[in-house]
Amino acid sequence: MILLAALLSSRGAVPDTPFFRGELIFAPHSVPKYPSCHASTLVELPGGELLAAWFAGSEEGASDTAELGARRAPGATLWTAPTVLVDTPGKSDGNSVLHLDRKNRVWIFYVTKERDREPQWAQCRVKYRISTDGGHTFGPERILREELGWMVRNKPIDLANGDLLLPLYDERNWSSLMDISTDDGATWAPSAPLAGQGGNIQPTVVQLSDGSLLAFMRTGSPHHLLWKSTSRDNGRTWSPLVETDFPNPNSACDMVRLRNGHLALVWNDSPRDRSPLTVALSSDEGRTWPYRRHLETARGEFSYPAVIQTCDGLIHVTYTYRRTSIKHVAFNEEWIRAARP
């Protein structure tokens, strides 16, 4: 049974009893110009405000798609109406990723399909814009990689050594890699690819207590499982991919390291369908995941999660809700642990 609790302020204390709440960021079909939406991203801003973004248009890959966003103030129960954050005229904009850097600048990474031919996303280019006013406005478009075919999906992480690591993947040959910056995003250098049988894309990365990195990713493997890899040189090189025991229908996942060192993973817990959408908790840095709880179990698509932990300790997830809206949920570890076996 899902337990509802009184609304918390963004800076309030996390309850020590199971807590869960959720809401659609906007009502389905309430933004007529952008009826289809997908691939959300989420960031907490200074002061506790949440900013979410996603791409939307007539359909995925259409030339009218743009990056939309909405905000939720601390303590609020409703999100602002969606607004356009980025729109490349006459071209399809895709996966966006939000990031708050050490200088409190908000980055939006995204991809634009530069050539209208198949395969759909193999002709895209990774771009970014930077905001100095909390994501209300963004500066000029900049190219992260001129080479076509590279894409973003999951959030970057700040490493203990000061590096900024941005997960990437190559849509042309289905291989994951990392872009790494040692100067707060001024310059970037790619890692060695993460190679695996069947191809792999959309890595999500956390840093463990010993400084090593753990990555999970979707794969085209016939076994329909998530795969994982590790790095001991801050993401420059990666171990051979191995299968996990997480069923997955070749769909995106996301992971976050919580402040207490525990890991939270959100993924589609099914070999073929993008439902259910499930969260798992590990207290031993990913060796075991004894606690798992569904966020969605209905028929339909509930996919492409983005997970973060906010300063109040709550875990937040946004995800595609049947391609007609983006849903946001917030909960604590106790809610995950309270799931029935």
Secondary structure, DSSP 4 states (H G I P E B T S, - for coil): -PPB-PPPPTTSPPPSS--EEEEESS-TT-STT--EEEEEEEEEPTTS-EEEEEEEESSTT-TT-EEEEEEE-TT-SSPPPPEEEE--TTSEEEEEEEEE-TTSPEEEEEEEE-S--SSTTTTEEEEEEEESSTTSS----EEEE-STTEEE-S--EE-TTS-EEEEEEETTTTEEEEEEESSTTSS-EE---B--TT-EEEEEEEE-TTS-EEEEEEE--TT-EEEEEEESSTTSS-PPPEEEEEE-SS---EEEE-TTS-EEEEEE-SSS-S--EEEEEESSTTS---EEEEEE-SSS-EEEEEEEE-TTS-EEEEEEETTTEEEEEEE-HHHHHTS--
